[in-house]
Amino acid sequence: MKFNGLFTQKGLSLERLAALVEVDEAGGIAKAARDDESRQSLICRQLAELERFFQVELKNKSGKTVQLTPAGKELARIA
């Protein structure tokens, strides 16, 4: 099967994809993390790892707010 090795590659995990979906459903990282700064940091790191894996920007920052890009929303929908 062509997907056998997909999750063995660095940067992609079900946990990272779940974090992306959670951010999408909550409407932002702070909301998904319930204002827990360490959780926010973890989610930001997970999204950055997904960005490196897929080589596409998944989030953007506007002031203090970090939200998903259209590509981030699309990947969250697929996940």
N, C-alpha and C positions, 0 to 999 in steps of 0.2 A: 504494500500500500504506500502511496506517495507521501503520506503525512506522518509516517512512523517516526521520523527523526525530528519533526518540527519542534517539539517541546524540549529537545535536548540542546537546542541552540541557545546561546546566551542572550538574555533579554526578554524571552517570551515565557510566560507561565500563566496558568489558570488564575493564580492569585492576582497577578498584574491586570489581567483582563477583567476580573471581577471588580477590582478597584476602579477601572475605567467605567464600567457599567454603573457602579455606585455613584460616581461623580456625575455621570450623565443624568441619572434618575433624580439626584438631589439638586442638580442645577449649579454645582460648583464644588470646588475642593473643600472649602471651609464648611459648607453645609454637610458634605459627605463625611467629614471628619468630626462633625458636631463640635466645632471650635476647639478641638484637642490639638495643640500645636505639634506634639510628636507624631500624631496620626497624619496631620497635614503634611509634615515633612516626609513621612513614609510614602504617602500617596504621590506627592510630587516626584519623588525618586522613582517610584514604580512607573509613572507615566513617562518620565524621561528615558527609562530603559526601554519602554515600548516604542518611543519615538526613534531611538537609535536602531532598534530591531527593524521597524518598518520603514525607516528613513523618511519619515513624514512628521510634520508638526501636528501634534494632537491637542495641544493646549496653547492658549495665549493669555497674556497678562494685561489687564487694563486697570491701572492704579493698583489697588490692593487685591482686586478680584482676579481670580484665575478661572477661566472657563474653557470648555472644549471648542476646538475649531470644527468646521464642517467635517473634516476628515476624522476627527476624534469622535464626533457624534455617529458618523457612519460605522466606524469600527466598533463602537459600543453597541450599536444596533445589531451588528453581525455577531458579536460575542454573546 
